[in-house]
Amino acid sequence: TNIGSILASVNPYKPIPGLYSVDAIDLYRQHRLGELPPHIFATANECYCCLWKRHDSQCVLISGESGAGKTESTKLLLKFLSAMSQTSLGAPAPEKSTHVEEAILES
């Protein structure tokens, strides 16, 4: 659920088909926060929009107990940001390179 711009989520400890698919990325990239049900991709999209459209720095805090899914949430957030940054470029797929990808690789 969303509490303002905060996403509170629960690790289901099992895969849910389609929840984090490419189709889900496409769906959430086309909507603003609050227009669709709460999802980590909605939070990631809001960060992406603020970063590039408003030129505001962004920070995402992922918190929880051991086994809560922090690492998986981070991977999903980075998956969304990478997909967004790649589709924002008009170059052919092999030539796509972004600052986001470079930063991820360097880290």
TAKA-V930954 format. One record per backbone hydrogen bond with DSSP energy under -1.0 kcal/mol. CO is the residue of the C=O (numbers start at 0). NH is the residue of the N-H. Records with the same first field share a line. If there is no record, write none. Layout:
# TAKA-V930954
CO: NH + NH
This chain:
# TAKA-V930954
0: 7
2: 5
5: 2
15: 18
20: 24
21: 25
22: 26
23: 27
24: 28
31: 34
38: 42
39: 43
40: 44
41: 45
42: 46
43: 47
44: 48
45: 49
46: 50
47: 51
48: 52
49: 55
64: 67
68: 72
69: 73
70: 74
71: 75
72: 76
73: 77
74: 78
75: 79
76: 80
77: 81
78: 82
79: 83
80: 84
81: 85
82: 86
83: 87
91: 94
92: 95
97: 101
98: 102
99: 103
100: 104
101: 105
102: 106
